[in-house]
Amino acid sequence: MTHGTKIGFWTCTALVVGNVIGMGIFLLPASLASYGFNALIGWVITLLGCLALARVFAYLSRSLPDADGPYGYVRATLGEMPAYMALWAYWVSVWLTNAALATGAVGYLTAAVPQFGAIRPDLFALGLLWTFTGVNLFGLRSGGGVQIVTTALKLLPMLAIALLGGWILLTAPGDYVAHPPATPLSLGGVMAASTIALFAMLGIESASVPAAHVDNPGRTIPRATMTGTALTAVIYIIVSTVPLLLIPQHELTEANAPFALLMDRFVHAGSGRWLALFVVVSGLGCLNGWTLLSGQLTRTMADNGVLPAVLARSNRHGAPATGLLVTGALASVMIWMSYSKSLVSAFTFITRVVTAANLPLYLCCSLGLVVLWRRGSAPGLGRAALLVAMIGVLYTIFAFVGSGHEPFVLALGLIAAGLPLYAFMRLRRKSARPAKASAR
């Protein structure tokens, strides 16, 4: 691959910010409202845990610059089997996410522009999904360019909420203490809120997934990962605190569009509808970013012999065309299935599965950094790296416990579902070796 087809710092940072800030944050203030101030404590824990995990990916990308992203990090430290199990669950979660994003974007777009209601919603969602599959079939430059533009646009409503919060603090500070949440603080409340908040932070690893196609990955990926995660953390703390303190708890809990409610109440009625358009942009930008990663991840796993080799094929633009088409087809099936449920119940279920499916990757990468530190083979890994790795391990365990029994079982089920394919691919590789040897 030539230097000109690789992506740099700004595209990698846009991947992190764009994939983390999707549609979840626009609903989370309502989801977390019932937890009161437990939600703010949960947010702090989640953001600190995610900053530690981002640092884990930064250390791994700097220590293993030639590795092919998270799969390469885990395989080089824990072995092929753990790498496959973690990445298989993560791979499934990626195309599940695309289905949820396309479905959610249609719901918001129809609400913002009622004329779109004349289009069948399932066909509309499929159209959006395949539009961004088409964009990414033109290569990393095409998908990366769209990602930078949509990331910049999706930050505008966040900026609007932050400015509104600052303006009210200066002009009417009493509004912030007029109706504080009444829910008492509790460990259970903090753990539950922290786990719910984690869904909105998934994607911090995005810069490392296309590692083989990043310009100077040992330097670019760590900088982009930490910059994107820190920027997102600051944004999330601000935009989560403002509605929690300004809108009565019982109203916020029942709000379908909490940010729109905030704008309607404190700016002018109807302004929230314009915010809904930016929610759509945010969702579509996220859909583009995860579509880009789905193709790259599929190609990586196929190149490493744990998915069929046909999935590694590229088109003339260097895009993993077969991988993009296959993951697009799988996401399409999920879209068809999701319309048999209500939008909210489908979105909620998929988010729980996606969160559970991401945790094995985070745990394995944190343990992988511990292994690297013990080997002493990677320069620059001092005690700070070990401390970050242990925080990553403890936070992932904390998230598993906080998520409850069902998501843990779902994650194990996803991993188990991929084991027959892993066994089949191993047998194929073993049978291919004697054939090659006899041919020589």
C-alpha positions in Angstrom: 0.0 0.0 0.0 1.4 3.4 -0.9 1.8 6.2 1.6 -0.9 8.3 -0.1 -3.6 5.8 0.6 -2.9 5.8 4.4 -4.8 7.8 6.9 -3.3 10.3 9.3 -3.8 11.9 12.7 -6.9 14.0 12.0 -8.8 11.1 10.3 -7.8 8.7 13.2 -9.0 11.3 15.7 -12.2 11.8 13.8 -12.7 8.0 13.9 -12.4 8.0 17.7 -14.6 11.0 18.3 -17.0 10.1 15.5 -17.5 6.5 16.5 -17.8 7.3 20.2 -20.3 10.1 19.8 -23.1 8.4 18.1 -26.8 8.4 19.0 -26.5 7.1 22.5 -25.4 10.3 24.2 -28.6 12.1 22.8 -30.7 9.6 24.8 -28.5 8.9 27.8 -29.5 12.0 29.9 -33.1 10.5 30.0 -31.8 6.9 30.6 -29.6 8.1 33.5 -32.0 10.6 35.0 -33.6 8.1 37.4 -30.1 7.6 39.0 -29.8 11.2 40.0 -26.3 12.2 41.2 -25.3 8.5 41.0 -25.2 9.2 37.3 -22.6 11.9 37.6 -20.4 9.7 39.8 -20.9 6.8 37.3 -19.9 9.1 34.4 -16.7 10.0 36.2 -15.8 6.3 36.9 -16.7 5.4 33.3 -14.6 8.3 31.8 -11.6 7.5 34.0 -11.9 3.8 33.1 -12.1 4.6 29.4 -9.2 7.0 29.6 -7.2 4.2 31.1 -8.3 1.8 28.4 -7.4 4.5 25.8 -4.0 4.6 27.3 -3.8 0.8 27.1 -4.4 1.0 23.3 -1.9 3.9 23.1 0.8 1.8 24.8 0.1 -1.3 22.7 0.2 0.6 19.4 3.4 2.3 20.4 5.0 -1.0 21.6 3.7 -3.1 18.7 3.6 -0.6 15.7 3.8 -3.5 13.1 0.8 -5.4 14.7 -2.4 -5.4 12.7 -4.5 -3.6 15.3 -6.2 -5.1 18.3 -6.1 -8.6 16.8 -2.4 -8.3 16.5 -1.9 -6.9 20.0 -3.8 -9.8 21.7 -2.3 -12.5 19.5 1.2 -11.3 20.2 0.7 -11.3 23.9 -2.0 -13.8 24.8 -2.1 -16.1 21.8 -4.3 -16.8 18.8 -7.2 -18.4 20.6 -7.9 -15.4 23.0 -7.3 -13.0 20.0 -9.9 -14.8 17.9 -12.5 -15.0 20.7 -12.2 -11.3 21.7 -12.2 -10.1 18.1 -15.0 -12.4 17.0 -17.4 -11.0 19.6 -16.2 -7.5 18.7 -16.7 -8.1 15.0 -20.3 -9.2 15.6 -20.9 -6.1 17.7 -19.7 -3.9 14.9 -22.3 -4.9 12.3 -24.9 -5.1 15.1 -24.0 -1.4 15.8 -24.5 -0.5 12.1 -28.0 -2.0 12.2 -28.9 -0.1 15.3 -27.5 3.2 14.0 -29.3 2.9 10.6 -32.6 2.1 12.4 -32.2 4.9 14.9 -31.3 7.5 12.3 -34.5 6.8 10.3 -36.6 7.4 13.5 -34.9 10.7 14.2 -35.0 11.8 10.5 -38.7 11.0 10.2 -39.4 13.1 13.3 -37.3 16.0 12.1 -38.6 15.9 8.5 -42.1 14.4 8.5 -42.2 14.1 4.7 -39.8 11.2 5.0 -42.5 9.3 6.8 -43.9 8.4 3.4 -40.9 6.1 2.8 -41.1 2.6 4.3 -38.8 2.8 7.3 -37.1 -0.6 6.8 -36.3 0.3 3.2 -35.1 3.7 4.3 -32.8 2.2 6.9 -31.4 -0.2 4.4 -30.8 2.7 2.0 -28.8 4.5 4.6 -26.8 1.4 5.4 -25.8 0.7 1.8 -25.1 4.3 1.0 -22.3 4.3 3.5 -21.2 0.9 2.5 -20.9 2.4 -1.0 -18.9 5.4 0.3 -16.4 3.1 1.9 -16.1 0.9 -1.2 -14.2 3.9 -2.7 -11.4 3.4 -0.1 -10.1 4.7 3.2 -9.7 8.3 1.9 -13.3 8.5 0.9 -14.7 7.1 4.2 -12.2 9.1 6.2 -13.1 12.3 4.5 -16.8 11.8 5.2 -15.8 11.0 8.8 -14.0 14.3 9.4 -17.0 16.3 8.0 -19.7 14.5 10.0 -17.6 14.6 13.2 -17.2 18.4 12.9 -21.0 18.7 12.3 -22.0 16.5 15.2 -19.9 18.6 17.6 -22.2 21.6 16.9 -25.2 20.5 19.0 -22.8 19.6 21.8 -21.3 23.1 21.6 -24.9 24.5 21.7 -25.7 22.6 24.9 -22.4 23.7 26.5 -22.9 27.3 25.6 -26.6 27.2 26.8 -25.4 25.8 30.1 -22.7 28.5 30.5 -25.2 31.2 29.6 -27.7 30.1 32.2 -24.9 29.7 34.8 -24.0 33.4 34.3 -27.5 34.9 34.0 -29.6 32.6 36.2 -27.4 30.4 38.4 -30.3 29.7 40.7 -31.8 27.4 38.0 -29.1 24.9 38.7 -30.2 24.4 42.3 -33.9 24.9 41.8 -34.8 21.1 41.7 -31.8 18.8 42.4 -32.4 15.1 41.8 -33.8 13.3 44.9 -32.4 9.8 44.3 -30.1 8.9 47.2 -26.5 7.9 46.5 -25.8 4.1 46.5 -23.1 1.8 45.2 -25.6 -0.2 43.2 -26.9 3.0 41.6 -23.4 4.2 40.7 -22.4 0.8 39.2 -25.6 0.5 37.1 -25.3 4.1 35.9 -21.6 3.6 35.0 -22.4 0.5 32.9 -25.2 2.3 31.0 -22.8 5.2 30.4 -20.1 2.8 29.0 -22.2 2.2 25.9 -21.8 5.9 24.9 -18.0 5.5 25.2 -17.6 2.4 23.0 -15.3 3.1 20.1 -12.1 4.5 21.9 -10.2 1.7 20.1 -11.3 2.9 16.7 -7.9 4.5 15.7 -6.1 1.2 16.3 -8.5 -1.1 14.2 -7.1 0.0 10.8 -3.5 0.1 12.2 -2.0 -1.5 9.0 -3.4 1.4 7.0 -2.4 4.3 9.4 0.6 6.5 8.5 3.3 6.1 11.2 1.0 4.0 13.5 3.4 3.9 16.5 3.1 7.7 16.8 -0.3 8.5 15.1 -2.5 5.9 16.9 -1.5 6.8 20.5 -1.9 10.6 19.9 -5.3 10.2 18.1 -6.6 7.7 20.7 -5.8 9.9 23.7 -6.8 13.2 22.0 -10.2 11.7 20.8 -11.0 10.1 24.1 -10.1 13.1 26.2 -12.1 15.4 24.0 -15.1 13.1 24.2 -14.8 12.8 28.0 -14.9 16.6 28.4 -17.9 17.0 26.1 -19.8 14.2 27.8 -19.4 15.5 31.3 -20.7 18.9 30.3 -23.6 17.8 28.2 -24.7 15.2 30.7 -24.6 17.6 33.7 -26.5 20.5 32.2 -29.9 18.7 31.6 -29.6 16.7 34.8 -29.5 20.0 36.8 -31.8 22.2 34.8 -34.7 19.8 34.1 -36.7 18.3 36.9 -35.8 14.6 37.4 -39.3 13.2 36.7 -39.5 15.1 33.4 -36.1 14.2 32.3 -36.7 10.5 33.0 -39.7 10.5 30.6 -38.1 12.7 27.8 -37.8 11.1 24.4 -35.3 13.8 23.3 -33.7 15.4 26.4 -31.5 17.8 24.5 -34.4 19.0 22.4 -36.5 19.5 25.5 -33.7 21.6 27.0 -33.5 23.8 23.9 -37.2 24.2 23.7 -37.5 25.3 27.3 -34.5 27.6 27.6 -34.1 29.0 24.1 -37.5 29.0 22.3 -40.2 26.4 21.4 -39.4 24.6 18.2 -35.6 25.0 18.4 -35.3 21.4 19.5 -36.4 20.2 16.1 -33.3 21.6 14.5 -31.3 19.8 17.1 -32.9 16.5 15.9 -31.3 17.1 12.4 -27.9 17.1 14.1 -28.7 13.9 15.9 -29.3 12.4 12.5 -25.9 13.7 11.2 -24.3 12.3 14.4 -25.9 8.9 13.8 -25.0 8.9 10.1 -21.4 9.9 10.8 -21.1 7.1 13.4 -22.6 4.7 10.8 -19.9 5.7 8.3 -17.1 5.2 10.9 -18.3 1.8 12.0 -18.8 0.7 8.4 -15.2 1.7 7.7 -14.1 -0.3 10.7 -16.2 -3.3 9.8 -14.5 -3.7 6.5 -11.0 -3.2 7.9 -11.6 -5.6 10.8 -13.0 -8.3 8.5 -10.0 -8.0 6.3 -7.6 -8.2 9.2 -9.2 -11.4 10.5 -9.3 -13.0 7.1 -5.6 -12.1 6.5 -4.8 -13.9 9.7 -6.6 -17.0 8.6 -9.5 -17.0 11.2 -12.1 -15.9 8.6 -12.4 -17.2 5.0 -9.7 -15.8 2.8 -12.3 -14.4 0.3 -13.2 -11.8 2.9 -9.7 -10.2 2.6 -10.2 -9.3 -1.1 -9.8 -5.7 -2.0 -11.1 -3.7 -5.0 -9.1 -1.3 -7.2 -9.6 1.4 -4.6 -7.9 -0.7 -1.9 -11.1 -1.1 0.0 -12.0 -4.5 1.6 -14.9 -4.9 -0.8 -16.0 -8.4 0.1 -15.8 -7.7 3.8 -17.9 -4.6 3.5 -20.5 -6.4 1.4 -20.7 -9.3 3.8 -21.0 -7.2 7.0 -23.5 -5.0 5.1 -25.6 -8.0 4.4 -25.5 -9.2 8.0 -26.5 -5.8 9.2 -29.3 -5.7 6.7 -30.7 -8.9 8.2 -30.7 -7.3 11.7 -32.5 -4.3 10.3 -35.3 -6.5 8.9 -35.5 -8.2 12.3 -35.5 -5.0 14.3 -38.6 -3.8 12.7 -40.5 -6.6 14.3 -40.0 -4.8 17.6 -40.5 -1.3 18.7 -37.6 1.0 17.9 -36.8 1.7 21.5 -36.8 -1.9 22.6 -34.8 -3.0 19.7 -32.2 -0.3 20.2 -32.0 -1.0 24.0 -31.5 -4.7 23.4 -28.8 -4.2 20.8 -26.9 -1.7 23.0 -26.7 -4.3 25.8 -25.4 -7.0 23.4 -22.9 -4.5 21.9 -21.6 -3.4 25.3 -21.1 -7.0 26.4 -19.4 -7.9 23.2 -16.8 -5.1 23.5 -15.7 -6.0 27.0 -13.7 -9.2 26.2 -11.6 -7.1 23.8 -10.9 -4.4 26.4 -10.0 -7.1 29.0 -7.7 -9.0 26.6 -5.9 -5.8 25.5 -5.4 -4.8 29.2 -4.0 -8.3 30.1 -1.9 -8.1 26.9 -0.2 -5.0 28.2 0.5 -6.7 31.5 2.2 -9.6 29.5 4.3 -7.1 27.5 5.4 -5.4 30.7 6.4 -8.7 32.3 8.4 -9.7 29.2 10.4 -6.5 29.4 10.8 -6.6 25.6 9.1 -3.3 24.8 11.1 -0.2 25.6 9.3 2.6 27.5 7.0 0.3 29.4 7.6 1.3 33.0 5.5 0.9 36.1 3.0 3.5 34.8 2.1 1.1 32.0 1.5 -1.7 34.5 -0.7 0.6 36.6 -2.7 1.7 33.6 -3.1 -2.0 32.5 -4.3 -3.0 36.0 -6.8 -0.2 36.0 -8.1 -1.3 32.6 -8.5 -4.9 33.9 -10.3 -3.8 37.1 -12.5 -1.4 35.2 -13.5 -4.1 32.7 -14.4 -6.5 35.5 -16.3 -3.7 37.2 -18.3 -3.1 34.0 -19.1 -6.8 33.6 -20.4 -7.0 37.2 -22.3 -3.7 36.8 -24.0 -4.9 33.6 -25.6 -7.9 35.3 -26.0 -11.5 34.5 -27.7 -11.3 31.1 -25.1 -9.3 29.2 -22.3 -11.6 30.5 -24.2 -14.6 29.2 -24.8 -12.9 25.9 -21.0 -12.2 25.6 -20.2 -15.8 26.3 -22.8 -16.9 23.8 -21.3 -14.7 21.1 -17.9 -16.2 21.7 -19.2 -19.8 21.8 -21.0 -19.2 18.5 -17.7 -18.4 16.8 -15.8 -21.4 18.0 -17.0 -23.9 15.4 -15.8 -21.5 12.6 -12.4 -21.1 14.4 -12.0 -24.9 14.7 -12.9 -25.3 11.0 -10.4 -22.6 9.9 -7.7 -24.2 12.0 -8.3 -27.6 10.4 -8.2 -26.0 6.9 -4.9 -24.4 7.7 -3.4 -27.7 9.0 -4.6 -29.7 6.0 -3.2 -27.0 3.7 0.3 -27.2 5.2 1.1 -30.9 4.3 -0.3 -30.2 0.8 2.1 -27.3 0.4 5.0 -29.4 1.8 4.3 -32.3 -0.6 4.1 -29.9 -3.5 7.6 -28.8 -2.8 
